[in-house]
């Protein structure tokens, strides 16, 4: 079972990427991590400690099953997010995150993949949907910085970071999907097309491949 962890600030296309993955591959389970609204700031860190530890336990257990029902297990947001929002907005220490990665031997997992989607802070501010903790440019700059630092510090072996904007425009979603699919499956473009012959993305993938080559 492959475990795909997707992290990144708000408005960088995490949900859209997952929707595209769901369209083209079978036996996928998606876990969306959200914090309960009734928690006080001082309770949130302990909540995430328990939540992520339990989630990693479930991943580890599923991999040991002889007939695991999941081909791909996707996390929308992850412990990496807590290296950003904990220190920045709650003044909490995030060292527990790296201890948790070590406890679960994430550096030894060949089928765990960390994807970081990010963008220029100025671009993120313009995409604000009203759901973010803060839309101040200074805070957004710090968020992006902390995400990049957390990505580099994570001991997960298989890591890919993708910038989702070029100037004032989003990078085409099909391009992001293509790069992630290649990364987690190690397939060339022809094999992706062959194994997903009914995919709505096939013609777009062919065009993208011609452009990149």
LOLUM-692248 format. One line per 4 residues: number of its first residue (from 1); their letters; for each residue z, x, y of N, C-alpha, C. Coordinates in Angstrom, 3 decimals. Example, Ala and Ser with C-alpha at 12.3 -4.5 7.8 and 13.67 -1.06 7.14 Angstrom:
<pts>
1	AS	7.800/13.190/-5.690/7.800/12.300/-4.500/7.800/13.200/-3.300  7.080/12.850/-2.250/7.140/13.670/-1.060/7.870/12.900/0.030
</pts>
This chain:
<pts>
1	XXXX	0.000/0.829/-1.195/0.000/0.000/0.000/0.000/0.868/1.252  -0.903/0.565/2.145/-0.956/1.282/3.412/-0.081/0.568/4.438  0.665/1.349/5.203/1.560/0.821/6.227/1.035/1.268/7.584  0.549/0.305/8.364/-0.051/0.593/9.664/0.894/0.165/10.775
5	XXXX	1.306/1.112/11.591/2.230/0.857/12.695/1.443/0.937/13.998  1.418/-0.160/14.741/0.667/-0.202/16.000/1.655/-0.313/17.151  1.614/0.650/18.050/2.543/0.695/19.173/1.763/0.860/20.472  2.441/0.585/21.575/1.809/0.759/22.878/2.368/-0.206/23.896
9	XXXX	2.141/0.050/25.180/2.629/-0.834/26.240/1.974/-2.210/26.173  2.434/-3.097/27.033/1.816/-4.411/27.131/0.382/-4.278/27.652  -0.448/-5.241/27.275/-1.809/-5.378/27.815/-2.763/-4.260/27.389  -2.527/-3.643/26.216/-3.449/-2.604/25.748/-4.253/-3.037/24.524
13	XXXX	-4.111/-4.294/24.089/-4.969/-4.802/23.025/-4.421/-4.716/21.618  -3.099/-4.653/21.464/-2.519/-4.580/20.118/-2.851/-5.825/19.305  -2.676/-6.991/19.904/-2.961/-8.245/19.184/-4.432/-8.368/18.829  -5.308/-7.977/19.737/-6.747/-8.059/19.482/-7.149/-7.124/18.349
17	XXXX	-6.591/-5.928/18.327/-6.888/-4.994/17.240/-6.477/-5.593/15.900  -5.296/-6.183/15.851/-4.821/-6.781/14.594/-5.713/-7.943/14.183  -6.154/-8.753/15.128/-7.062/-9.860/14.808/-8.352/-9.338/14.188  -8.874/-8.244/14.700/-10.106/-7.668/14.152/-9.891/-7.088/12.764
21	XXXX	-8.719/-6.493/12.536/-8.406/-5.969/11.207/-8.310/-7.112/10.206  -7.647/-8.200/10.605/-7.494/-9.358/9.720/-8.846/-9.941/9.327  -9.798/-9.946/10.228/-11.119/-10.525/9.959/-11.854/-9.781/8.853  -11.603/-8.519/8.718/-12.459/-7.692/7.876/-11.820/-7.139/6.611
25	XXXX	-10.527/-7.342/6.413/-9.877/-6.817/5.221/-8.954/-7.858/4.603  -8.807/-7.807/3.295/-8.007/-8.786/2.566/-6.601/-8.255/2.260  -5.727/-9.182/1.855/-4.365/-8.852/1.419/-3.581/-8.093/2.492  -3.573/-8.681/3.683/-2.863/-8.075/4.805/-1.636/-8.906/5.155
29	XXXX	-0.530/-8.228/5.392/0.670/-8.873/5.917/0.959/-8.264/7.285  1.215/-9.112/8.283/1.480/-8.639/9.645/2.894/-9.025/10.043  3.626/-8.064/10.557/4.998/-8.294/11.036/5.021/-8.066/12.552  5.334/-9.114/13.292/5.456/-9.017/14.741/6.933/-8.848/15.102
33	XXXX	7.270/-7.746/15.742/8.659/-7.494/16.110/8.927/-8.003/17.528  9.897/-8.897/17.661/10.338/-9.384/18.966/11.856/-9.454/18.969  12.435/-9.245/20.132/13.889/-9.273/20.238/14.336/-10.692/20.609  15.368/-11.226/19.949/15.876/-12.556/20.305/16.302/-12.608/21.773
37	XXXX	15.976/-13.700/22.439/16.249/-13.807/23.874/17.726/-13.986/24.191  18.523/-14.392/23.209/19.935/-14.655/23.490/20.814/-13.409/23.410  20.227/-12.262/23.087/21.023/-11.033/22.982/21.317/-10.449/24.362  22.516/-9.901/24.501/22.875/-9.195/25.722/22.315/-7.771/25.641
41	XXXX	22.068/-7.122/26.799/21.510/-5.760/26.780/22.266/-4.804/25.866  23.592/-4.913/25.839/24.390/-4.011/25.012/24.257/-4.258/23.522  23.705/-5.400/23.142/23.560/-5.752/21.734/22.178/-5.413/21.176  21.243/-5.154/22.056/19.846/-5.004/21.629/19.637/-3.757/20.777
45	XXXX	20.251/-2.645/21.156/20.060/-1.407/20.395/20.525/-1.576/18.960  21.705/-2.156/18.751/22.200/-2.370/17.387/21.300/-3.327/16.620  20.761/-4.303/17.320/19.832/-5.232/16.672/18.624/-4.470/16.127  18.039/-3.594/16.950/16.849/-2.853/16.512/17.185/-1.844/15.415
49	XXXX	18.353/-1.247/15.464/18.756/-0.332/14.390/18.734/-1.044/13.048  19.319/-2.224/13.009/19.363/-2.993/11.762/17.975/-3.496/11.383  17.235/-3.977/12.360/15.935/-4.593/12.096/14.932/-3.589/11.542  14.811/-2.447/12.174/13.830/-1.449/11.728/14.257/-0.783/10.420
53	XXXX	15.530/-0.550/10.245/15.999/0.029/8.983/15.718/-0.916/7.822  15.991/-2.197/8.036/15.719/-3.187/6.991/14.217/-3.287/6.723  13.413/-3.242/7.775/11.960/-3.333/7.614/11.413/-2.140/6.830  11.932/-0.949/7.086/11.488/0.230/6.339/11.950/0.159/4.890
57	XXXX	13.122/-0.418/4.676/13.589/-0.631/3.302/12.616/-1.543/2.549  12.131/-2.599/3.192/11.195/-3.520/2.553/9.868/-2.836/2.238  9.407/-1.987/3.150/8.168/-1.239/2.909/8.335/-0.333/1.699  9.456/0.384/1.652/9.734/1.294/0.546/9.823/0.542/-0.779
61	XXXX	10.459/-0.620/-0.761/10.598/-1.433/-1.974/9.238/-1.950/-2.438  8.420/-2.416/-1.497/7.100/-2.959/-1.847/6.217/-1.901/-2.493  6.328/-0.670/-2.043/5.498/0.401/-2.605/5.879/0.729/-4.044  7.099/0.415/-4.412/7.555/0.717/-5.764/7.184/-0.378/-6.758
65	XXXX	6.746/-1.530/-6.255/6.360/-2.615/-7.144/5.044/-2.280/-7.847  4.956/-2.610/-9.124/3.736/-2.320/-9.874/2.546/-3.113/-9.344  2.784/-4.355/-8.974/1.718/-5.196/-8.446/2.071/-5.618/-7.023  1.938/-4.672/-6.120/2.247/-4.959/-4.725/1.195/-5.914/-4.157
69	XXXX	1.602/-7.042/-3.560/0.635/-8.015/-3.044/-0.057/-7.574/-1.767  0.449/-6.528/-1.149/-0.106/-6.097/0.128/-1.064/-4.923/-0.051  -2.264/-5.050/0.481/-3.161/-3.906/0.565/-2.863/-3.145/1.852  -2.539/-3.901/2.887/-2.237/-3.316/4.185/-1.089/-4.096/4.821
73	XXXX	-0.039/-3.376/5.220/1.119/-3.989/5.863/1.147/-3.483/7.300  0.989/-4.401/8.261/0.825/-4.030/9.667/2.067/-4.400/10.462  2.554/-3.443/11.238/3.617/-3.713/12.200/3.009/-3.815/13.588  3.253/-4.929/14.254/2.884/-5.068/15.662/4.122/-4.736/16.487
77	XXXX	4.101/-3.602/17.127/5.242/-2.937/17.773/6.070/-2.247/16.684  6.935/-1.336/17.118/7.678/-0.562/16.119/8.857/0.146/16.761  9.512/0.974/15.930/10.639/1.766/16.410/10.239/2.695/17.554  8.970/3.099/17.605/8.497/3.963/18.690/8.675/3.269/20.035
81	XXXX	8.547/1.952/20.048/8.723/1.205/21.298/10.136/1.370/21.850  11.115/1.512/20.947/12.497/1.662/21.396/12.747/3.007/22.050  11.867/3.996/21.813/12.003/5.272/22.519/11.592/5.128/23.976  10.978/3.998/24.290/10.524/3.720/25.663/11.487/2.762/26.361
85	XXXX	11.626/1.564/25.807/12.347/0.507/26.506/13.857/0.691/26.486  14.381/1.320/25.424/15.814/1.580/25.381/16.272/2.501/26.497  15.738/3.730/26.562/16.156/4.649/27.622/15.776/4.177/29.031  14.610/3.553/29.156/14.097/3.220/30.484/14.790/2.005/31.103
89	XXXX	15.055/0.983/30.292/15.565/-0.265/30.847/17.015/-0.575/30.464  17.557/0.099/29.442/18.929/-0.183/29.030/19.803/1.072/29.013  19.223/2.194/29.391/19.963/3.455/29.447/20.597/3.806/28.106  19.884/3.522/27.016/20.413/3.800/25.679/19.788/5.071/25.110
93	XXXX	20.503/5.696/24.201/20.051/6.928/23.567/19.161/6.587/22.375  18.018/7.233/22.283/17.052/6.904/21.224/17.054/7.896/20.063  18.054/8.768/19.993/18.071/9.760/18.920/18.179/9.117/17.535  18.747/7.923/17.458/18.866/7.238/16.169/17.501/6.973/15.540
97	XXXX	16.494/6.866/16.372/15.147/6.585/15.872/14.632/7.750/15.036  14.841/8.955/15.524/14.336/10.131/14.793/15.168/10.371/13.534  16.452/10.068/13.599/17.289/10.168/12.394/16.836/9.152/11.351  16.425/7.971/11.798/15.940/6.943/10.881/14.636/7.370/10.221
101	XXXX	13.735/7.976/10.992/12.485/8.478/10.413/12.769/9.523/9.334  13.742/10.393/9.598/14.084/11.424/8.621/14.739/10.821/7.386  15.612/9.827/7.588/16.295/9.193/6.466/15.294/8.566/5.502  14.253/7.955/6.033/13.249/7.289/5.202/12.073/8.204/4.850
105	XXXX	12.208/9.500/5.151/11.206/10.509/4.762/9.794/10.121/5.213  9.663/9.680/6.458/8.350/9.269/6.937/7.367/10.436/7.048  7.900/11.654/7.053/7.019/12.822/7.085/6.379/13.089/5.729  6.851/12.401/4.689/6.314/12.609/3.346/5.423/11.461/2.887
109	XXXX	5.275/10.437/3.722/4.493/9.258/3.355/3.023/9.474/3.688  2.189/9.518/2.660/0.758/9.732/2.874/0.035/8.474/3.345  0.650/7.309/3.137/-0.037/6.065/3.481/0.672/5.297/4.596  1.385/6.013/5.434/1.933/5.440/6.662/1.120/5.985/7.826
113	XXXX	0.689/5.078/8.714/-0.203/5.447/9.810/0.367/4.919/11.124  0.428/5.780/12.115/0.908/5.397/13.438/-0.267/5.388/14.414  -0.515/4.226/15.011/-1.579/4.080/16.001/-0.933/3.801/17.351  -1.218/4.626/18.345/-0.737/4.387/19.700/-1.914/3.985/20.579
117	XXXX	-1.855/2.782/21.116/-2.822/2.336/22.114/-2.184/2.490/23.490  -2.910/3.083/24.419/-2.354/3.260/25.759/-3.474/3.187/26.787  -3.102/3.176/28.056/-4.084/3.098/29.136/-3.498/3.744/30.378  -4.325/3.929/31.383/-3.821/4.427/32.656/-2.824/3.417/33.217
121	XXXX	-1.684/3.873/33.747/-0.686/2.942/34.288/-1.254/2.000/35.350  -2.131/2.521/36.205/-2.724/1.689/37.252/-3.541/0.546/36.648  -4.202/0.823/35.552/-4.993/-0.199/34.860/-4.072/-1.255/34.252  -2.981/-0.818/33.633/-2.038/-1.756/33.003/-1.455/-2.708/34.042
125	XXXX	-1.108/-2.184/35.218/-0.543/-3.016/36.278/-1.502/-4.151/36.639  -2.792/-3.868/36.657/-3.787/-4.880/37.029/-3.966/-5.958/35.962  -3.546/-5.654/34.708/-3.734/-6.608/33.607/-2.499/-7.475/33.380  -1.475/-7.322/34.205/-0.200/-8.003/33.987/-0.374/-9.497/33.718
129	XXXX	0.300/-9.974/32.663/0.217/-11.383/32.265/1.503/-12.160/32.528  2.461/-11.508/33.194/3.708/-12.189/33.514/4.760/-12.101/32.426  4.440/-11.443/31.306/5.365/-11.373/30.171/6.093/-10.038/30.071  5.758/-9.101/30.925/6.318/-7.748/30.819/7.692/-7.649/31.472
133	XXXX	8.462/-6.654/31.062/9.780/-6.426/31.647/9.642/-6.077/33.123  8.678/-5.230/33.426/8.455/-4.815/34.805/6.969/-4.522/35.002  6.485/-4.777/36.196/5.109/-4.431/36.501/5.031/-3.458/37.675  6.126/-2.763/37.929/6.117/-1.740/38.968/5.341/-0.529/38.461
137	XXXX	4.495/0.012/39.303/3.665/1.135/38.897/4.514/2.308/38.414  5.601/2.598/39.102/6.447/3.725/38.702/7.000/3.523/37.295  7.416/2.288/36.984/7.940/2.002/35.649/6.835/2.094/34.601  5.658/1.613/34.958/4.524/1.682/34.025/4.149/3.135/33.739
141	XXXX	4.196/3.968/34.742/3.899/5.389/34.551/4.898/6.006/33.575  6.159/5.649/33.742/7.197/6.187/32.870/7.038/5.648/31.456  6.669/4.365/31.315/6.448/3.787/29.988/5.381/4.567/29.232  4.238/4.788/29.885/3.142/5.495/29.233/3.581/6.910/28.855
145	XXXX	4.282/7.575/29.765/4.773/8.934/29.489/5.682/8.951/28.263  6.625/7.993/28.191/7.566/7.954/27.076/6.877/7.584/25.766  5.876/6.712/25.829/5.127/6.390/24.612/4.420/7.633/24.075  3.794/8.385/24.958/3.089/9.589/24.522/4.064/10.624/23.962
149	XXXX	5.223/10.747/24.587/6.229/11.688/24.098/6.764/11.242/22.741  7.017/9.944/22.584/7.511/9.430/21.309/6.497/9.600/20.201  5.242/9.387/20.533/4.156/9.569/19.562/4.134/11.003/19.055  4.238/11.948/19.958/4.196/13.363/19.579/5.434/13.759/18.775
153	XXXX	6.577/13.171/19.099/7.825/13.553/18.439/7.962/12.948/17.049  7.305/11.818/16.798/7.421/11.166/15.491/6.973/12.109/14.381  7.692/12.076/13.257/7.352/12.955/12.134/6.318/12.328/11.198  5.862/11.118/11.511/4.800/10.499/10.709/3.580/11.419/10.703
157	XXXX	3.035/11.655/9.512/1.937/12.624/9.379/0.616/12.120/9.955  0.310/10.863/9.664/-0.986/10.307/10.048/-0.858/9.576/11.378  -1.330/10.216/12.449/-1.167/9.646/13.785/-2.499/9.655/14.533  -2.709/8.579/15.287/-3.929/8.456/16.086/-3.585/7.770/17.401
161	XXXX	-3.933/8.398/18.512/-3.732/7.749/19.808/-5.091/7.467/20.441  -5.199/6.266/21.013/-6.471/5.818/21.565/-6.251/5.249/22.958  -6.973/5.781/23.911/-6.938/5.236/25.272/-7.894/4.059/25.326  -7.427/2.923/25.837/-8.206/1.691/25.732/-8.942/1.325/27.016
165	XXXX	-8.851/2.161/28.030/-9.595/1.855/29.258/-10.440/3.043/29.698  -11.497/2.715/30.382/-12.316/3.692/31.100/-12.431/3.187/32.525  -11.698/3.787/33.430/-11.670/3.283/34.796/-11.043/1.906/34.838  -11.770/0.942/35.406/-11.264/-0.425/35.555/-11.689/-1.347/34.427
169	XXXX	-12.242/-0.807/33.354/-12.742/-1.636/32.263/-12.081/-1.244/30.943  -11.897/-2.250/30.073/-11.446/-1.979/28.719/-12.558/-1.306/27.915  -12.191/-0.371/27.066/-13.123/0.149/26.066/-13.473/-1.006/25.126  -14.738/-1.147/24.685/-15.084/-2.248/23.771/-14.155/-2.295/22.562
173	XXXX	-13.667/-3.493/22.269/-12.702/-3.665/21.174/-13.270/-3.228/19.839  -14.582/-3.407/19.646/-15.201/-3.016/18.382/-15.106/-1.506/18.181  -15.141/-0.753/19.279/-15.018/0.701/19.180/-13.631/1.122/18.744  -12.614/0.442/19.268/-11.242/0.716/18.859/-11.067/0.377/17.387
177	XXXX	-11.549/-0.795/16.996/-11.427/-1.223/15.594/-12.110/-0.236/14.657  -13.278/0.216/15.028/-14.041/1.150/14.203/-13.280/2.456/13.986  -12.721/3.002/15.048/-11.984/4.258/14.942/-10.726/4.105/14.092  -10.022/2.990/14.255/-8.818/2.753/13.463/-9.172/2.564/11.993
181	XXXX	-10.232/1.804/11.718/-10.650/1.586/10.328/-11.026/2.898/9.652  -11.772/3.715/10.340/-12.116/5.021/9.784/-10.874/5.859/9.513  -9.926/5.768/10.424/-8.707/6.571/10.317/-7.868/6.180/9.112  -7.646/4.887/8.921/-6.735/4.468/7.853/-7.399/4.393/6.484
185	XXXX	-8.723/4.299/6.456/-9.409/4.194/5.176/-10.200/5.450/4.813  -10.441/6.307/5.780/-11.210/7.514/5.510/-12.622/7.212/5.070  -13.188/6.122/5.570/-14.533/5.723/5.161/-15.550/6.088/6.224  -16.777/6.382/5.779/-17.841/6.580/6.756/-18.420/5.212/7.117
189	XXXX	-19.238/5.172/8.132/-19.732/3.902/8.653/-20.527/3.121/7.612  -21.333/3.813/6.804/-22.150/3.118/5.808/-21.279/2.428/4.766  -20.182/3.083/4.377/-19.308/2.490/3.371/-18.556/1.290/3.934  -18.131/1.401/5.208/-17.461/0.263/5.843/-18.393/-0.945/5.856
193	XXXX	-19.645/-0.726/6.215/-20.620/-1.818/6.274/-20.865/-2.391/4.890  -21.010/-1.509/3.883/-21.294/-1.961/2.527/-20.153/-2.807/1.958  -18.902/-2.413/2.234/-17.763/-3.123/1.675/-17.385/-4.376/2.464  -17.997/-4.532/3.620/-17.725/-5.707/4.441/-19.043/-6.351/4.852
197	XXXX	-19.892/-6.591/3.869/-21.259/-7.036/4.134/-21.329/-8.378/4.846  -20.261/-9.181/4.746/-20.259/-10.473/5.426/-19.522/-10.410/6.758  -19.120/-9.221/7.152/-18.342/-9.067/8.369/-19.139/-9.456/9.604  -18.466/-10.083/10.541/-19.094/-10.423/11.811/-19.338/-9.201/12.666
201	XXXX	-18.718/-8.065/12.273/-18.843/-6.842/13.063/-19.986/-5.930/12.606  -20.672/-6.260/11.520/-21.600/-5.313/10.913/-22.664/-4.833/11.887  -23.342/-5.742/12.548/-24.403/-5.337/13.460/-23.852/-4.524/14.625  -22.666/-4.888/15.105/-22.051/-4.125/16.180/-21.701/-2.715/15.714
205	XXXX	-21.229/-2.603/14.474/-20.895/-1.294/13.926/-22.137/-0.419/13.783  -23.235/-1.023/13.345/-24.475/-0.265/13.214/-24.915/0.265/14.579  -24.832/-0.601/15.581/-25.236/-0.194/16.927/-24.319/0.898/17.462  -23.012/0.748/17.188/-22.047/1.746/17.631/-22.304/3.085/16.963
209	XXXX	-22.619/3.043/15.661/-22.888/4.277/14.938/-24.120/4.978/15.481  -25.161/4.213/15.811/-26.381/4.821/16.365/-26.073/5.467/17.705  -25.232/4.798/18.502/-24.891/5.316/19.832/-24.104/6.604/19.723  -23.129/6.654/18.771/-22.275/7.842/18.649/-22.995/9.022/18.018
213	X	-24.033/8.731/17.221/-24.782/9.814/16.592/-26.006/10.213/17.383
</pts>
